[in-house]
Amino acid sequence: MDFATIFTNALTQAVSPITASYALAALGLAVHFGYTGLLNFGQAGFMAVGAYGFAISTLTFGASLPMAILTAIAASVLFAILLGVPTLRLRADYLAIVTIAAAEIIRYVVTTNSLTKITGSANGLATFERGFYGLNPFQPGDYQVGPLEFNDRTLWITIVAWALVLLCASIVWGLMRSPWGRVIKGIREDEHAVRSLGKNVFVYKMEALIIGGIFGSLAGIIFTLPTGAVQPANYGTELTFFLWTALLLGGMATVFGPILGSMIFWVVLSLTQGILLGLIESGTITFLTAIQAGQIRYILVGVALMLLMIFRPQGILGNKKELAFS
């Protein structure tokens, strides 16, 4: 086995734009659940809304890049309001059911045949990324960054994606140390106590849902730019559960936990696949096929998550005191 190639691929995956999109979306979940206590199982829906808002405004209405981004953000805010008004007074388990259903509704709506001219139905949309790459300051060619190799497009989207992650992380860091953040944490611990102090709990929950949803929308845009295509099949319930895995790995009520968790999630997937495929190709493992190896890696991530929840339920960067939810 070529361990150098395996570890280089894992390192490349750790800093890839897809990992950055997961970090952004998981950071939104940290605002929802880690800090506010909102059990949102529909973050994939916010990602889909952002991705389709960006793509449709570009392809159908010819919007510029800034306008397309603003359209995606506005669509996520509208989705958060429509989702939050009837649901934010529900208990956590009922809220989880409603949010996961809402995400599925979004996915099935964009696959409707009657909307094919706008959403592309099951085939999705493509070639809407030209405005973004038109701003690329790097000359065409390959670039070496330490052991990693990038072409000009990959380097540009990687820099933009991680800059956006750092910006959003800074925003969350500032918010959670403000009076607003202290109220949010109070709602997570005991919303009745916060309500008795004269705070409008519903409004604070709605604001948290909108902020986390905007992060999810931006993650949806970053998720599509490397390939320049958006397809409804990519926004199934498994995407939300992967985001929850990243959140739990890093730590729920932390700023950098979702980022670290996303990187660990993709590094583990890359390492396990590379090692298993190497063992299969060398003949060391004969009872697995390459397709089965791709499935085994998710099982290994699941086992690792189970062990983490048993021995360190707060996550890698989490504080155990933050788990004292009412």
N, C-alpha and C positions, 0 to 999 in steps of 0.2 A: 504494500500500500504506500502511496505517496502522501505521507502525513503533512508535508509542507503545503501541498496543494489543498488538502482537506482543511487545515487551519487557516490558510489564506482565504479560502472560500467562506469559512465561518466568520472571519474578521470582516470581509466584504459585506456579508449579510448583516453584521451588527450595525454598520453605518449606512445601510441602503435606504433609499427613500421610502420603501415599503415599511421598514422598521420605524422610520420617523413618523409615518402616518399612523401606525399602531400606537406609538408613544403619544401622539396628539389626541387620538380618540380615547386612549386609556386615561390621559390626563383629564379629559372631559368627564369620564366615569368617576375619577377621584373627586371632582367637584360635586357630582351627583350623589354618589354613595359614601365615599370616604369622609367627606366633610359635612354633607347635608343629610345623609341617611336615606336618599331616594334610591330605591332598588330598581334601577333602569336596566332592563334587558333588551332595549331597542336601540342601542347606540349605532348598530348597523343601519338603521333607518335614517338617522341623521347623516351618516356618511353618504348614503344613497341620495338623499335630498341635496346635499352639497355638490356631489359629483354631477347629478343630472341638471341641477340648476346652473352649474358652470357650463356644461356641455350644450344644453338646449339654448341658453342665452347667446352662446357663441355661434352655433350652427344655424339656428332658426332665425334669430333676430340680429345677427351680425354685431353683437356687443363687443366692445373693446375689453382688454384683459381686466382693467380695474372694475369696469361695470359688471363683467361676468362674475368676478369675485364677490362684489357687493350683492349681486342677485342671489348667489348661492347662500350668502350669510342671511339675507332677508328671508329666503325660503326656509332656512333652518329656524329662524326666529318665529316665523308663522307656524311651522310645524310644532315647535315647542309650545306655543300658545294654544293651538288646537288640541294638543295632547295633554297639556297641563290643566286647562280649565276644568275638564270633567274628572280628572284622575288624581290630582295632587292631594285631595282629601281622603284618598283611599289608604288602607293599611299597606304595609310593604309588600306582602305576598300578592295582593290584588293588583297593586301598581305594577309589579313585575309581569303579571299575566297580560295586562292591558298594553304595556310598552312593547312586549315581544310581538303581540298581535298587530300593533300599529306598524311596526317595522315590516312585518310580512305583508300588510296591506299596501304599503308603499311599493314593495317589490312586485307584487302582483298587478298593481295599477300600471306600472311602466311596461309590463309585458303584454298589456291589452292590445289586441290587434287593431282596434279602432284608433289607437294613438301611435301607430307605426311610423307615420310621417314625422312625428315629434320626438318620440322616445326610442324608435328603432325596434320596439317590441323585444323579443327574446335575443335578437342579435345585438342590441345595444347601439351605441353611437361611437364614432371614431373621427380622427383627424380634426380635433378641436384644440390641439395643444400648440398650434403654430404661433399664436400670439405670445405665449410664454417663452418658447425657445427663440423667438425673434429678439428677445432681450438678452440672449446669451452673450456674455462678453468674451468667452473663450473661443479661440480660433479652432477650426476643425482639426482633429487629430487625437492622439492618445497622450494621457498624462499619467505620470508615476508619482504617487503620494506614499512614500515609505514602501511597504510591501504590496500596496494596492494599486491597481491599474484602472483608470477611468477613460472613457472617451469624453469629448467636449460636452455632449448632452447630459451624460450621466453625472459628470462633475458639477454641472450647473444646477440640476435638480437636487442633487445631494446637498449642496451648500444651502440652497434656498430652503429645503425641507428642514434641515437641522437648525438653521437660523430661526425659522418659524417656531420650532419646538422650544428653543431657548427663550424666545419672546413670550410665548404663551405660559411657559413655566414661571417666568419672572412675573407675569401678570397674576398668576395664581398665588405665588409667594407673597406678593404685595397685598392681594385681596384678603388672604387668610390671616394677615397680621393687622388688618384694619378693623374698625368697629363692626363693619358688615360681616367680616369673616368670623368674628367672635359670636355674633348672633347666629350665623349659620351653624357653627359648632354646637351652640346651645340647642338649636332645633334638633340636631342629630341626637343629642343626649336626652332631652326632655322637652318636647315642643309645648307641652301644657304649661311648664314653668315659664318659657319664653313668652307665651301668649298672655300669661298672668301679669307680665311686666309691661303690657300694652303694645307689644310688637305684632305686626300683621304677618303671621307665620306663612300664610298663603302667598303673599307677595314675595317674601324672601325665597320661598321654595321655587316660585316661578322664575325669579331672577337667576337662581342657581341652575335651573333646568335650561334656561336660555343660554347662559354662559357655557355650560358643558356641551350643549347642542351646537353652538358656534364652533367650538373646538372640533367636534365630530364632523361638522360640515367642511372645515378646512382640511381635516384629515382625509375626507372623501376626495377632495380636489387633488391633494398630494398623491393619493393612492392611484389615481388614474393617469397622472402626467407622464410617468415613465414609459407607459405603453401607448398613451394617446387614445385609449379606448375605455368605455364604461359599459359593463354588462350586468344585468340584474342578478345573474347567478352568483356573482361575487359578493353579494350583500345578503346572504342567507343567515340563518340563526347561528351557524357555526362561527361566523365572523365575530358576532357579539361575544360568544363564549371564549374565543381566542383572546379578545380584548380583556375579558374578565380574568383570564389566566395571567396575562401580563400584569394586570393591576394587582392581583393577589400575590404574585411572585415578588414584586418590588415593594409593596406596602400600600394599603388603601388610603390612609390619611396622611400622605406625604406628597411632596412636590416632585421629587426626583425618582421616587419609587416606580411610578408607571413607566418612566423612561428607561430605567435600569431593567425593569421586568420585561419590557418589549425587546430589549437587546438580548437578554438572556434567553427569552423564548425562541427567537430566531437563530441564535447561536447554537442552542441545544438541538433544534431541528436540523440545522445544517451539519453539525458534527455527527449526530447519530446517523443521518442518511449517508454521509460520506464514509463513515467507518463501516456501516453495514454493507454498503455497496462494494467497498473494497474487500471485505471479507468474503462476499459472495463471488466476486470476480476472481479472487485468488483460490477459490475452492475450499476455503476454511469452513464456510457455512454452506451446506448443501441442501438444507431443508427449507430454505426461504428463496423466493424469487425477488427480483428487483422491485416489482409492484408491491409485494408484501412488505418489503423493507420500508417503503414510503408510508405504509400504514402503521408499522411497528413504532416508528419514531413518535407518532402522536400518543401511542400507548405509553411510551417511556416518559414523555412530558407529563401525561396524566398521573403516572406513578410518582414522579418527582413532586408534582403539585400536592398529591395526597400526603406524602411524607412531610412536605413543608407545612401543611395545615395541621399536622399532628404535632410536630416538634417546634414550629415557629409560626403560629397562626397569624401573627401580625405582619408577616412578610419580611424580606431582607432588611429594608430600611425602616420598617414600621415600629411604632411604639405600642407596647401591649396595653397601655392605659387607654389608647384610642379605641380599643375594642369594646369598651364598657358602654355599649349602646343600651338604651332603655328597651 
